Amino acid sequence: MKTKITVGLLLAALVVTLLYLGGVYILGLLVIGAIMGMWEYYGLLRLKNIKTMSGLGIAFGLIFIFLAYSERTAPNWRGSMGTVVTIYVFSILVIQFWQIVTHRMKYSMVDMAATVFGSLYIGAFMSFFVLLMNMSDAQFPHDRLQNRLVLFLPMFAAWGSDVGAYFVGSFFGRSRIFPDLSPKKTLEGCVGGMLFAMFGFCILSFFIKIPFFQALILGGVASVFGQVGDLSESAFKREVNVKDSGRIFAGHGGFLDRVDSFLFTLPVIYHYFLWFQPWKH
C-alpha cells in the first residue's frame, strides 16, 4: 500500500507539472502515454492469438494526436480526423488486397479490425485532450489558472469520481453491480462518484465561467461515461483473462488501467464546449 501511494503521488506530481507547463510538454506526455497504452492493448490481444499490426496501429494513433496539435501551429491546414480515418481504412484494404494477390495471408480481417480499434480507442480519444487544450488557449490566452482548470475537468471527472466512489463505496456500499467485471464496485459507490464529480464541476464553474446548471449536468454525465470506460476495460481484461493491462506502475497496474475512465471523459467534455459554447452566453 505504501508503494502504491508513493507511486500515485509521483504520477500526480508529474501530471500537474506538465499540465502547468502546457503546450509541447502536454503533447509529449500524450504521445508517450498513447504509445504505452496502444502497446499494452496490442499485447493483450496477442493473448487471444490476434496478430495485430502494432507498428501501423501506433503510427496512426499518434497521427490523430499530432493532427489535433497541428491546429495550434498550422491553423489553416485542412487536415481532419475524417481524412486520417479514410487514409487508414484505405491502407488496411490495400494490405488485404496485397495479401490476396500474393497468396500470403499473414493478417486476417479480425487482426486488421482489432488494429484499427486500438488506434481509435486510445489515439483518437486522447487527441480530444489536445483539442480541448486548443479551446482553452483560445478562451483564456492570458490567464494560466483558468486555462489549466479547463484541462483539469476530464481528469477530475475520471479520477476525482474514482476517489468519491471509493470512499462512498467503502462506507456505504451494499448493492454490488457487475460483479463479474468489478467485484468491489457498488451502486452506492457509483452514485457517490457521480455526485462528487458534480460537486467539483460546480465549484470549477465559477473559475472557468460556465453556467452553474450546465456544470452540474456535465459533471454527472462525464462521471457516468468515465465509469463506463472503467467497466469496459475491465470487460476487455476479463476477455483475455488478466488482472491488469500491464505492470509499468508499481501497485497501479498498466497505463490503460490508469486512463481507461479518463479516455471516455475526454470526448464528452470536448463536445460539451463544442456544441453548447458556454463562453458565448
C-alpha positions in Angstrom: 0.0 0.0 0.0 2.9 2.4 0.8 4.4 1.8 -2.6 1.1 2.3 -4.3 0.5 5.7 -2.5 4.1 6.8 -3.3 3.8 5.9 -7.0 0.3 7.6 -7.1 1.7 10.8 -5.6 4.7 10.9 -8.0 2.4 10.3 -11.0 0.1 13.1 -9.9 3.0 15.5 -9.4 4.3 14.7 -12.9 0.9 15.3 -14.5 0.3 18.5 -12.6 3.8 19.8 -13.5 3.4 19.1 -17.2 -0.1 20.4 -17.1 1.2 23.7 -15.7 3.9 23.9 -18.4 1.4 23.2 -21.1 1.9 23.2 -24.9 4.6 20.8 -26.1 5.1 19.3 -22.7 1.5 18.1 -22.6 1.9 16.9 -26.2 5.0 14.9 -25.1 3.1 13.3 -22.2 0.2 12.3 -24.5 2.5 10.8 -27.1 4.4 8.7 -24.6 1.1 7.7 -22.9 -0.5 6.8 -26.2 2.4 4.6 -27.2 2.3 2.9 -23.8 -1.4 2.4 -24.0 -1.5 1.0 -27.5 1.4 -1.3 -26.9 -0.4 -2.7 -23.8 -3.6 -3.1 -25.8 -2.0 -4.9 -28.7 -0.1 -7.1 -26.3 -3.3 -8.1 -24.6 -4.8 -9.0 -27.9 -1.9 -11.3 -28.7 -3.0 -13.4 -25.7 -6.1 -14.1 -27.7 -4.0 -15.1 -30.7 -4.9 -11.9 -32.6 -1.9 -10.8 -34.7 -2.3 -7.0 -34.8 -0.1 -4.7 -36.9 1.2 -2.9 -33.9 3.5 -0.5 -35.7 0.8 0.6 -38.1 -1.7 1.0 -35.3 0.6 3.0 -33.1 1.6 5.2 -36.0 -2.0 6.2 -36.9 -2.9 6.6 -33.3 -0.2 9.2 -32.9 -1.2 10.9 -36.2 -4.6 11.7 -34.6 -2.8 13.4 -31.7 -0.4 15.3 -33.9 -3.3 16.3 -36.2 -5.1 17.9 -33.3 -1.9 19.7 -32.2 -1.4 21.0 -35.7 -4.3 23.3 -35.2 -2.0 25.4 -32.9 0.9 25.6 -35.3 -0.8 25.5 -38.7 -4.5 26.6 -38.2 -5.1 27.0 -41.9 -4.1 23.4 -42.7 -7.2 21.5 -43.9 -6.5 18.1 -42.4 -9.2 16.4 -40.4 -9.8 13.3 -38.4 -12.1 12.1 -41.2 -9.1 12.4 -43.6 -6.9 10.3 -41.3 -9.6 7.6 -40.9 -10.1 7.5 -44.7 -6.3 7.0 -45.3 -6.2 4.5 -42.5 -9.0 2.3 -43.8 -7.6 2.6 -47.4 -4.2 1.4 -46.1 -5.9 -1.6 -44.4 -7.8 -2.5 -47.6 -4.6 -2.2 -49.7 -2.8 -4.6 -47.3 -5.7 -7.1 -47.5 -5.7 -6.8 -51.3 -1.9 -7.4 -51.5 -2.2 -10.4 -49.2 -4.8 -12.0 -51.5 -2.9 -11.2 -54.7 0.4 -12.6 -53.3 -1.3 -15.5 -51.5 0.4 -14.5 -48.3 -2.3 -14.2 -45.7 -0.5 -13.1 -42.6 -3.2 -10.9 -41.2 -7.0 -11.7 -41.1 -9.7 -9.1 -41.2 -10.2 -9.7 -37.5 -6.5 -8.8 -36.9 -6.9 -5.6 -39.0 -10.1 -4.6 -37.3 -8.5 -5.0 -33.9 -5.6 -2.9 -35.0 -7.8 -0.1 -36.2 -9.9 -0.2 -33.0 -6.8 0.2 -30.8 -5.8 3.4 -32.7 -9.2 4.9 -32.3 -9.8 3.9 -28.7 -6.5 5.2 -27.5 -5.0 7.6 -30.1 -8.2 9.3 -31.4 -9.8 9.5 -27.9 -6.6 11.0 -26.5 -6.5 13.6 -29.2 -9.6 15.2 -27.7 -7.4 16.4 -24.9 -5.3 18.4 -27.4 -8.5 19.8 -29.0 -9.7 20.8 -25.5 -6.3 22.5 -24.9 -6.7 24.4 -28.1 -10.1 25.6 -27.0 -8.8 26.6 -23.6 -5.9 28.6 -25.0 -8.2 30.5 -27.3 -10.6 31.4 -24.5 -8.1 32.1 -21.7 -4.8 33.1 -23.5 -3.6 35.3 -20.7 -5.0 33.5 -17.6 -3.0 30.4 -16.9 -5.1 29.3 -13.9 -8.4 29.4 -15.8 -6.7 27.8 -18.8 -5.4 24.9 -16.9 -8.7 24.4 -14.9 -10.5 23.7 -18.2 -8.0 20.9 -18.9 -8.5 19.7 -15.3 -12.1 18.9 -16.0 -11.7 15.5 -17.7 -9.1 14.5 -15.1 -11.4 15.3 -12.2 -14.4 13.6 -13.9 -12.3 10.4 -14.1 -10.0 10.3 -11.1 -12.0 12.6 -8.8 -15.0 10.4 -9.5 -12.9 7.3 -8.6 -12.0 8.9 -5.3 -15.6 9.7 -4.5 -16.7 6.2 -5.5 -14.0 4.6 -3.4 -14.9 6.4 -0.1 -18.7 6.3 -0.5 -18.5 2.6 -1.6 -16.2 1.8 1.3 -18.6 3.2 4.0 -22.0 2.7 2.4 -21.6 0.2 -0.4 -24.1 -2.6 -0.2 -25.5 -3.3 -3.7 -22.9 -4.8 -5.9 -23.3 -4.2 -9.6 -21.5 -6.1 -12.4 -19.7 -8.4 -10.0 -18.3 -10.4 -12.9 -16.4 -7.3 -14.1 -15.6 -5.4 -10.9 -16.4 -7.4 -7.7 -15.9 -4.3 -5.4 -18.0 -1.8 -7.4 -21.3 -0.9 -5.8 -24.3 1.1 -6.9 -23.8 3.4 -3.9 -20.1 4.0 -4.8 -21.0 4.8 -8.4 -23.6 7.3 -7.3 -21.2 8.8 -4.8 -18.5 9.2 -7.5 -21.1 10.9 -9.8 -22.2 13.3 -7.0 -18.5 14.1 -6.1 -17.8 14.9 -9.8 -20.9 17.1 -10.0 -19.9 19.0 -6.8 -16.4 19.5 -8.1 -17.6 20.8 -11.5 -19.9 23.2 -9.9 -17.0 24.7 -7.9 -14.8 24.9 -11.1 -17.7 26.5 -13.0 -17.1 29.8 -11.1 -13.5 29.9 -12.1 -13.8 28.9 -15.8 -17.0 30.9 -16.3 -19.5 28.3 -17.5 -23.2 28.2 -16.3 -23.7 26.5 -13.0 -26.5 24.3 -14.1 -24.6 23.1 -17.2 -21.6 22.3 -15.0 -23.8 20.2 -12.7 -25.1 18.2 -15.6 -21.8 17.9 -17.3 -20.1 16.6 -14.1 -22.7 13.9 -13.8 -22.6 12.8 -17.4 -18.8 12.8 -17.6 -18.6 10.7 -14.4 -21.0 8.2 -15.9 -19.0 7.9 -19.1 -15.8 7.6 -17.1 -17.2 4.7 -15.1 -18.4 3.1 -18.3 -14.9 3.4 -19.6 -13.5 1.7 -16.5 -16.0 -1.2 -16.8 -15.3 -1.5 -20.5 -11.6 -2.0 -19.9 -12.5 -4.5 -17.1 -14.6 -6.4 -19.6 -11.7 -6.4 -22.1 -9.2 -7.7 -19.4 -11.7 -10.4 -18.4 -11.9 -11.5 -22.0 -8.2 -12.1 -22.1 -8.1 -13.4 -18.5 -5.7 -10.9 -17.0 -6.0 -8.7 -13.8 -4.0 -5.7 -15.1 -3.2 -4.3 -18.5 0.5 -4.1 -17.5 2.9 -3.7 -14.7 4.6 -0.4 -15.5 3.3 1.4 -12.4 4.0 -0.5 -9.2 0.7 -1.1 -7.4 -1.3 0.6 -10.1 -1.1 -1.9 -13.0 -0.6 -0.7 -16.5 -1.1 2.6 -18.3 -4.6 1.6 -19.6 -5.6 0.8 -16.0 -4.9 4.4 -15.1 -6.5 6.1 -18.1 -9.5 3.9 -19.0 -12.0 6.2 -17.5 -10.1 9.4 -18.5 -10.3 8.4 -22.2 -14.1 8.2 -22.0 -14.5 11.6 -20.3 -12.4 13.5 -23.0 -14.9 13.4 -25.9 -17.8 14.1 -23.6 -16.3 17.3 -22.2 -14.8 18.4 -25.6 -18.2 18.1 -27.3 -19.9 19.9 -24.5 -17.8 23.0 -25.2 -18.1 22.5 -29.0 -21.9 22.1 -29.1 -23.1 24.3 -26.2 -20.4 27.0 -26.5 -21.0 28.2 -22.9 -18.5 31.1 -23.2 -20.6 32.8 -25.8 -23.6 33.3 -23.5 
